[in-house]
Amino acid sequence: EMNTHFASYARASKEKVEQDYQDLSSVEYIKELIRALPYIVTILNKDRQIVFSNDALLKKMNLNIEDVLGKRPGEALNCINSNTMKSGCGTSENCQVCGTVNTILKCQETGMTATDECRIRINNEEQQEESLDLEVTATPFHWGDQSFVIFAARDISSEKRKEALERIFFHDVINTAGTLQGVVDLLKQLKDPKKIKNFIDLLSVVSQDLIEEILNQKSLLAAENGELAVNEHEFYLKETLEHIIKEYRRHELALNKEIHFNEESCDKTITTDPVLLRRIVSNMIKNALEACVPEERITIECIERPETIIIRVHNPGMIPDVVQKQVFQRSFSTKGKGRGLGTYSMKLLGEKYLGGKISFSSSEKEGTSFSLELPLNS
């Protein structure tokens, strides 16, 4: 049965959609105008269904016009949320925070042009998950006695990517470099050999942080371009995790917070890429520490299943509902404009490159856990 958690599930009949398409195709200037635009442009009926489209959408998804007529934008783009409900695009709980459906609804309600940004995860024609950042615009369009919406979507992924990288470099990297400079300046003034040794240790940690941050961005860019090399070999999981945890115990994020490591549960050898595993687990620990207040503890443990092993990082906080719906979107962040690559890169590296699965659960009672599930030695 059809129902909805957000927008209306009503749809026009196949015949009505066909009729609208024929009618709109006969209006010469509309056809020419929409086809001349370089980005995705569609005309939607009052039920948000496509009744006309330019070639940009068809080329992007390798479809014919017949394939998209009657579909809603998310269905035509293969959005991963568009088939969670029988009623389709716009009706699931996650659709409540979607820029596309909100822009269309705003345009229909106000009778004015509406513009917003939309983060969308789609299954592309190779059946691989891809993240798009779109700038979407919905404009009312009356023709005859009918009301339509001209819906345009421009891919701004590379702009958002550049913005995020700049933000990370200008914020995180420069912050770390500033700390490095501060430690060096203090070191110059010290006479006590013991204190000097402590500061040299600190210098080593901070410079390691800096290199790690730069390598993180490098591997993320390579991963997005499909150029990341995976070097799998067998190694001892407990040792690798201990090494990461030791680094984080000295990190300013861990100040007055407890990091509990259930070592026995991770006493195994696994075969995967240790460098990528480090990146993912480091991100999981960093996020957990950022979500904690002083005196709280995070827990790192492993759970063995018959064919897989799960590395889980838990913190006592809860992620708000509206944030949960967008956790793995590329440009989404709770940390302000242009951040938000942490959870996205975890998912990209963990699933596309290590062949694992990244998931999370979060509730007031249970707190928040992020998990990386990896196949055991094949």
Secondary structure, 3 states (H helix, E strand, C coil): CCCCCCCCCCCCCHHHHHHHHHHHHCCHHHHHHHHHCCCEEEEECCCCCEEEECHHHHHHHCCCHHHHCCCCHHHHCCECCCCCCCCCCCCCHHHHHCHHHHHHHHHHHHCCCEEEEEEEEEECCCCCEEEEEEEEEEEEEEECCEEEEEEEEEECHHHHHHHHHHHHHHHHHHHHHHHHHHHHHHHHHCCCHHHHHHHHHHHHHHHHHHHHHHHHHHHHHHHHCCCCCCCCEEEEHHHHHHHHHHHHHCCHHHCCCEEEECCHHHCCEEEECHHHHHHHHHHHHHHHHHCCCCCCEEEEEEEECCCEEEEEEEECCCCCHHHHCCCCCCCCCCCCCCCCCHHHHHHHHHHHHCCCEEEEEEECCCEEEEEEEEECCC
